Amino acid sequence: MTYLQFLEYIARKSWEIIKSEFKLWMKKHMKADFSPVTITDTKINTLVIEELKKYFPSHNLKWEEESNMENQTDYLWVCDPIDGTIPFSSWFPISTFSLALVYKWEPIAWVIYDPYMDRLLIWEKWKWTYLNGEKVSVNNNAKIDWNTIISGEFFSTSKYDFSDVIKELSSRWIKYFQFCSVLYGGIMLCAWETDGVIFPHTTSHDWASLKLLLQEAWWKMTDVYWNEQRYDWEIKWYIASNGKIHNELVSIVQENMKERY
């Protein structure tokens, strides 16, 4: 089995668990940062560990809650069983499965899967990004106006205050969505349905996969100061767009953001 075949295989296998667990009043507990984790997260992660031992037994797996780092190898799989646990645990069908293969700390393949709508975004180094088998490329929206759609995430624990940015977007009649799933917003951007994604936080693991997918699809992604940034250290926001509205979008954010601490 090739890496891409495994990525798609395990993404679709995760749907079997999500489908059986996705119901009202599911059990969850809150972590120290007040974000929820469910039994579904752990079941999917266990699935990934078991399947990796079967197909790639010499590789390691890293996950926020449970990892398998027993092997001496340069190959590491990074898993986010459910990006969007808040909506998932509240019975909203807005979340994604994410799995990446990293070689010597450089990602070489990745999948993001929205199981509810069967939208699978897959990428391999030096090759094109595909959404359900079709190549992804930029849309043609060249200006920010009432027809612009932006998604973003806003949490009270963020280092930055995002409220004035949202007010400014609203004053320009820009449509703004908060999915509580960074990668879901990325799928919608790659599918041409939105024009940008704003992430006002410093954690790099939440945006690394999106950057890797977008850079092969000719989208634009920078920090809030127009700088390119790495995925393996603390970031200064990220702003992703179709590239054509990028400078204007960054300016809006830069002029209205506030730092809490």
N, C-alpha and C positions, 0 to 999 in steps of 0.2 A: 504494500500500500504506500503510495506517495504521500508527501506531507500535505499537499492540497486535498487529496482524497480523504485523508484522516481528518483534516479540519472540517470539511463538510460533513463527513460521517458523524463525528462527535457532536457537531452543532445540531444536527437533526435528531440525534439520540437524546439530546438534552430536552427536546420538546416533549418526549414521552413522559419525562418526570414533571416538567412544568405543567403539562395538561392534567396530570393526575392530582397535582397539588394546588392548582389555581382555583381557589374557592373562597367564599366569604369566611370571615372570622378565623383565618389561619393563625397558628401559633407563631409568635416571633418574640425575640428579646432585643433590648436596646444595648448597644455597645457604649463605650466610654464617650464617644463623640456624638451620642444621641441618634445614631443611625441604626436602623433595624437589621437583623439577620434572621433568616428563616431556616427551617429544616430542609427546604428545597435547595438553598445554597449549598449545604453540606452534602446532600444526596448527589447533586450534579458534580460537585468536586470529587466525590468518591468514584463516580462513574469515570471521570477523566483519568484519575490515578490508575484505576483498574485497566482501562483500555490502553493507556500508555505502557503499562507493564507488559501487556500482551503484544503490542506492535512495536514499541520502541523502549525496551526494558532498560537500556543503558542511559536514558535521558532522565532529567529531573523536572519537577513541577513546583511552581511557586504560586501561592494563593494567599490572600490576606489573612485567612483564618487557619488554614492547614496546608502544609507543604510536604513534598517528598524530595529531599535534597541529599539522598543517600549516595548517589553515584559521583564518581570523579569524571566529569564530562564537561565539554564546552556547550552542550545543547541543553537549553532550558525552555520549558513551556510555561507561559504566564497566563493564568486563567482568571476571568471574572465571570462566575456562573450566572449571576443576575446583576447587570448594571441597570439600576432602577428598582431597587428593592422596596423603596417607599411606595410607589404606585402598585407594584406587584403584590405586596402584602396587604394592600387596601383594595384589592380586586379591580385594579385598573390595568387593562392590557397594554401597558407601555413599559417595556423593558427589553433588554437584549442579552444574549449570550456572547462572550468574547473569549477567544483563545489565540495565543500567538506563540510562534516558535522563534527563539532567540539563539544565535550562535555567536559565541564570544562577545556577548552583550550587544550584538547588533541584530535587530529583528530581520528575519528573512521571509516570514509568511504569517498571515493573520486572517482571522475570520470574525465578522460581526453578524449576528443572526437575530432578526426579529421574528420569533416563531408564530406570533399571532397572525401576522400578515404574510408569512413565508417569504420574507425579504432577506436574502443572503448576500452579504458584501464580502468579497474575498480578494486577497492581494498576495502576490509573491514578488520578492525582490527582483528588480529590473524588468518586471512585466506589468501589464496593465491591471487596473482595478476593475473588477466585474461585479455587477449587481444582477443576480439571477441570470447569469450567463451572458449579459450584455455589457459592453464596455461603458465605463462611466467617463463623462467629460463635463466641462463647465456649461452653465446656462448663459444666456445672452443679456441678462439684465445689467445695464450699464450705469444706472443711477439709483439713488435712494429716494423713494417717494412713497405714496400711499399704497402702492402695490408690493412693497418690499416686505418680506417675512423673515424675522430673526428669531432664533431660539437661544435660550441661555439658562443658566442655573444660578440660584440666589439662596444662600444659606446664612443663617444668623451667625454661624461660627467662622465665616469667611474673614480673611484678613482685610478685605475691601468691602466698602459699602456700595452696593450696586443700585440703590433706590433712585438716585438722581439720574442715572443712565436710563433706567426704565421710564422715568418721567419725560426725559428728552425724546426718547423713541416714540412715546405716546403722543407727545405734542406735535410730532411730524406725521402722525397718522400711520406710523409703521406698525405692522402687526407683530406682536411679540408673544411667543409661547415658552412656557417652562414645563418641560417634560419630566423633570427629576431623573433624567437619564441622558448623560452627555453623549453617549454613543447613538442613542435613538435620534438625537438632533443631527448627528453626523450622517446617519442613513438618509434622513430627509434632505440634507444638503446635497449629498451625492446623487439623490434621485431627482434633482432639479426643483424640488418642491419648496425649498427655502433658499434664502440668499446668504445667510451667515449664522455662525454660532459664536456666542460669547461665554467665556468661562472665567469668572472673577476669583479664581483661587490660585494656590501656589503648588498644589500636588500634581506632579507630572504623570503619575500612572493613570490618571483619569483622562488624559488626552493623547497619550503616546500612540495608541492604535489609530486614532482618527488622523493624526499627523501623517503616519506612515501610509494610510490609505489615500489621503488627499494628495500627497506629494507625487504620487504616480498618476493622479487624475487631473493634474494641472490646476488644482485649487491653490489658494493662498492662505498661509497661516503664519502669524507672527505673535510676539507678545504685544503689550499695550504701547510699546515704544517703537514699533515697526521692526524690532530685531528678530532674527531667527533664534530659536532656542532648542536646547537639547532636551531629551526626554528623561535623562537620568539624574537630574537635580532639580531643586526648587525653581519654579517658574514665576513670571510676573504676568499673570493672566494668560489667556490665549484668545485670539480672535481669528476665526476661520471664515473665509468667504469665497465667492466665485472669482475673486481677484480683481474684478472690474470695479467693485464698490469698496474695495478694501481700505484705501486711504481715507475715504470719507467716514467709513464706519469706525476706524481706529481713532480718528479725530473726535468723533462724538463721544466715544468712551473716555478718551484721555481728558477731555474738557469737563467731564461730569463725574468722574470716579472720585471716591474719597477713601483714604486709608484709615482703618480703625485703630491700628497699633503698629 
